[in-house]
Amino acid sequence: MVNQTVVNFPGTEAVYSPQAELIGLRNALQERDALIRQLVSELVKVNQQNRTLNAQVSLSTSQEAAHDQIGALQAQNAYLEGNIHDLEKQLEAARISFEEHRAALQSENQYLKANIHQLETQVKGSREEIDAREAGLRALLGKIQTLSDNNRQLEHHLNEVPELYRRKFTERMNPVAEKIQGIQSENYRLQLEMQGMAQKLLAVQEVLGKPMLPAPAPEEPQQTAGLLADLFGEMETSSPSVLSH
């Protein structure tokens, strides 16, 4: 609503003036602007108050929710503390069990190390004994090989000895057989002569009438082959060292 302004000059009646109306309108606009600014300021204050109230209301609501959340968190915290306490107990029991197990393992490890050292000593002694036995066995095998070679050589010589023995014996006995044959012939001749002399002695005995010795009977000469066979049999039972003479 626009207020109309009437300008009254002294000693005159009121006269309508457009300029005065414009000034009035301008003043009214200024007043309205001031009022609008005041209203805006009041609206701003109201908005601020509303925001403060809303913040207070939301804060109270948030406080209640936070209180509920704090209760839930406290309950959860108590539950977690209980779990942590149980876990600490389990951890302590596990640590004690681990220490006991580690001590048992260390004791067993020391025992095993002692047994391993003892076994290594035994293995070393057994290995040395085996090496010594293998060396002795190799030496024994060498001796056995040498003896086997000597035995084969001796068997070869022994296989050759009878034939060599017979050959040597035959070579050496041929002159002996000839001598024996000559001796037997001479012996037979001498026996014949002795028989003739004995007969002559008997004749003389008969003439003289005195007893005389009986005349020996002549012996037949033995066969040279039989004598050689007997001699060969006797020499076979003797030592083969006869060949070296």
C-alpha positions as CSV (number, residue, x, y, z in Angstrom):
1,M,0.0,0.0,0.0
2,V,1.4,3.4,-1.1
3,N,1.1,6.3,1.2
4,Q,0.2,9.6,-0.6
5,T,2.1,12.6,0.7
6,V,0.5,16.1,0.6
7,V,2.8,19.0,0.9
8,N,1.3,22.0,2.8
9,F,3.0,25.3,2.4
10,P,2.4,28.0,4.9
11,G,-0.4,30.5,4.0
12,T,-1.6,28.1,1.2
13,E,-3.8,25.1,0.8
14,A,-2.6,21.8,0.2
15,V,-1.5,21.2,-3.3
16,Y,-0.8,17.9,-5.0
17,S,2.9,17.6,-6.3
18,P,4.3,14.6,-8.3
19,Q,7.8,15.3,-7.0
20,A,6.6,15.2,-3.5
21,E,4.8,12.0,-4.2
22,L,8.0,10.6,-5.8
23,I,9.9,11.5,-2.7
24,G,7.3,9.9,-0.5
25,L,7.4,6.8,-2.6
26,R,11.2,6.8,-2.3
27,N,10.9,7.2,1.4
28,A,8.3,4.4,1.5
29,L,10.6,2.2,-0.5
30,Q,13.4,2.9,1.8
31,E,11.3,2.1,4.8
32,R,10.1,-1.0,3.0
33,D,13.7,-2.0,2.2
34,A,14.6,-1.4,5.8
35,L,11.6,-3.5,6.9
36,I,12.5,-6.2,4.4
37,R,16.1,-6.2,5.7
38,Q,14.8,-6.4,9.2
39,L,12.5,-9.2,8.2
40,V,15.3,-11.0,6.4
41,S,17.5,-10.5,9.5
42,E,14.7,-11.9,11.7
43,L,14.2,-14.8,9.3
44,V,17.9,-15.5,9.4
45,K,17.7,-15.4,13.2
46,V,14.7,-17.7,13.1
47,N,16.4,-20.0,10.7
48,Q,19.4,-20.0,12.9
49,Q,17.3,-20.7,15.9
50,N,15.5,-23.4,14.0
51,R,18.8,-24.9,13.1
52,T,19.9,-24.7,16.6
53,L,16.7,-26.3,17.8
54,N,17.0,-29.0,15.1
55,A,20.6,-29.5,16.1
56,Q,19.6,-29.8,19.7
57,V,16.8,-32.2,18.9
58,S,19.1,-34.2,16.6
59,L,21.8,-34.0,19.2
60,S,19.5,-35.4,21.9
61,T,18.4,-38.1,19.5
62,S,22.1,-38.7,18.6
63,Q,22.9,-38.8,22.3
64,E,20.2,-41.4,23.0
65,A,21.4,-43.5,20.0
66,A,25.0,-43.0,21.1
67,H,24.1,-44.0,24.6
68,D,22.5,-47.1,23.2
69,Q,25.5,-47.7,21.0
70,I,27.8,-47.1,24.0
71,G,25.8,-49.7,26.0
72,A,26.1,-52.2,23.1
73,L,29.8,-51.3,22.7
74,Q,30.3,-51.8,26.4
75,A,28.6,-55.2,26.3
76,Q,30.6,-56.1,23.2
77,N,33.7,-54.8,24.9
78,A,33.0,-56.9,28.0
79,Y,32.4,-59.9,25.7
80,L,35.7,-59.2,23.8
81,E,37.5,-58.8,27.1
82,G,36.2,-62.1,28.2
83,N,37.4,-63.6,24.9
84,I,40.7,-61.9,25.3
85,H,41.0,-63.2,28.8
86,D,40.2,-66.7,27.6
87,L,42.7,-66.3,24.7
88,E,45.3,-65.1,27.1
89,K,44.7,-68.2,29.2
90,Q,44.9,-70.4,26.1
91,L,48.0,-68.6,25.0
92,E,49.7,-69.1,28.4
93,A,48.7,-72.8,28.4
94,A,50.0,-73.1,24.8
95,R,53.2,-71.3,25.9
96,I,53.7,-73.6,28.8
97,S,53.0,-76.6,26.7
98,F,55.4,-75.3,24.1
99,E,58.1,-74.8,26.7
100,E,57.5,-78.3,28.0
101,H,57.5,-79.7,24.5
102,R,60.6,-77.8,23.6
103,A,62.3,-79.1,26.8
104,A,61.3,-82.6,25.9
105,L,62.5,-82.2,22.4
106,Q,65.8,-80.8,23.6
107,S,66.2,-83.7,25.9
108,E,65.3,-86.2,23.2
109,N,67.6,-84.4,20.8
110,Q,70.5,-84.7,23.2
111,Y,69.6,-88.4,23.7
112,L,69.5,-88.9,20.0
113,K,72.8,-87.1,19.5
114,A,74.4,-89.3,22.1
115,N,73.0,-92.4,20.5
116,I,74.1,-91.1,17.0
117,H,77.6,-90.4,18.4
118,Q,77.7,-93.9,19.9
119,L,76.4,-95.5,16.7
120,E,79.0,-93.5,14.7
121,T,81.7,-94.8,16.9
122,Q,80.4,-98.3,16.6
123,V,80.1,-97.9,12.8
124,K,83.6,-96.5,12.6
125,G,85.0,-99.5,14.7
126,S,82.9,-101.9,12.6
127,R,84.2,-100.3,9.4
128,E,87.8,-100.5,10.6
129,E,87.2,-104.2,11.6
130,I,85.6,-104.9,8.2
131,D,88.6,-103.2,6.4
132,A,91.0,-105.3,8.5
133,R,89.1,-108.4,7.7
134,E,88.9,-107.5,4.0
135,A,92.6,-106.9,4.0
136,G,93.2,-110.3,5.7
137,L,90.7,-111.9,3.3
138,R,92.6,-110.4,0.3
139,A,95.9,-111.7,1.7
140,L,94.3,-115.1,2.4
141,L,92.9,-115.2,-1.1
142,G,96.3,-114.3,-2.4
143,K,97.8,-117.2,-0.4
144,I,95.0,-119.5,-1.6
145,Q,95.7,-118.5,-5.2
146,T,99.4,-119.1,-4.7
147,L,98.7,-122.4,-3.1
148,S,96.3,-123.3,-5.8
149,D,98.9,-122.5,-8.4
150,N,101.5,-124.5,-6.5
151,N,99.0,-127.3,-6.1
152,R,98.3,-127.4,-9.8
153,Q,102.0,-127.3,-10.6
154,L,102.6,-130.1,-8.1
155,E,99.8,-132.1,-9.5
156,H,101.3,-131.6,-12.9
157,H,104.6,-132.8,-11.6
158,L,103.0,-135.7,-9.8
159,N,101.2,-136.7,-12.9
160,E,104.6,-136.7,-14.7
161,V,106.5,-138.4,-11.9
162,P,105.3,-142.0,-12.4
163,E,106.2,-142.0,-16.0
164,L,109.5,-140.3,-15.3
165,Y,110.0,-142.6,-12.4
166,R,109.4,-145.7,-14.5
167,R,111.6,-144.3,-17.3
168,K,114.5,-143.4,-14.9
169,F,114.0,-146.7,-13.0
170,T,114.2,-148.7,-16.3
171,E,117.2,-146.8,-17.5
172,R,119.0,-147.4,-14.2
173,M,117.9,-151.0,-13.8
174,N,118.8,-152.2,-17.2
175,P,122.5,-152.4,-16.3
176,V,121.7,-153.8,-12.9
177,A,119.5,-156.5,-14.6
178,E,122.3,-157.3,-17.0
179,K,124.7,-157.6,-14.0
180,I,122.3,-159.7,-12.1
181,Q,121.8,-161.9,-15.1
182,G,125.6,-162.3,-15.4
183,I,125.9,-163.0,-11.7
184,Q,123.2,-165.6,-11.9
185,S,124.9,-167.3,-14.8
186,E,128.2,-167.2,-13.0
187,N,126.5,-168.5,-9.8
188,Y,124.9,-171.4,-11.8
189,R,128.3,-172.2,-13.3
190,L,129.9,-172.1,-9.9
191,Q,127.2,-174.3,-8.5
192,L,127.8,-176.8,-11.3
193,E,131.5,-176.8,-10.5
194,M,130.7,-177.2,-6.8
195,Q,128.4,-180.1,-7.6
196,G,131.2,-181.7,-9.6
197,M,133.7,-181.2,-6.8
198,A,131.1,-182.6,-4.3
199,Q,130.8,-185.7,-6.4
200,K,134.5,-186.0,-6.5
201,L,134.6,-185.6,-2.8
202,L,132.0,-188.3,-2.4
203,A,134.1,-190.6,-4.5
204,V,137.1,-189.8,-2.4
205,Q,135.0,-190.4,0.7
206,E,134.0,-193.7,-0.5
207,V,137.5,-194.6,-1.2
208,L,138.7,-193.3,2.2
209,G,135.7,-194.5,4.1
210,K,135.2,-191.1,5.9
211,P,132.0,-189.1,6.0
212,M,132.0,-186.0,4.0
213,L,129.6,-183.0,3.6
214,P,126.6,-183.6,1.4
215,A,126.9,-182.1,-2.0
216,P,124.7,-179.1,-2.4
217,A,121.9,-179.3,-4.9
218,P,122.4,-177.0,-7.8
219,E,119.9,-174.1,-7.8
220,E,118.2,-172.9,-11.0
221,P,118.9,-169.3,-11.8
222,Q,115.9,-167.1,-11.1
223,Q,114.2,-165.3,-13.9
224,T,115.5,-161.8,-14.3
225,A,112.1,-160.4,-15.1
226,G,110.6,-161.6,-11.7
227,L,113.6,-160.2,-9.8
228,L,113.2,-156.9,-11.5
229,A,109.5,-156.8,-10.8
230,D,110.1,-157.5,-7.1
231,L,112.8,-154.9,-7.0
232,F,110.5,-152.4,-8.8
233,G,107.7,-153.0,-6.3
234,E,110.0,-152.3,-3.4
235,M,111.4,-149.2,-4.9
236,E,107.8,-147.9,-5.7
237,T,107.1,-148.0,-1.9
238,S,110.2,-146.0,-1.2
239,S,110.7,-142.3,-1.5
240,P,110.8,-140.7,-5.0
241,S,114.1,-139.1,-3.9
242,V,115.9,-142.0,-5.5
243,L,115.5,-140.2,-8.8
244,S,117.8,-137.4,-7.5
245,H,120.7,-139.8,-6.8
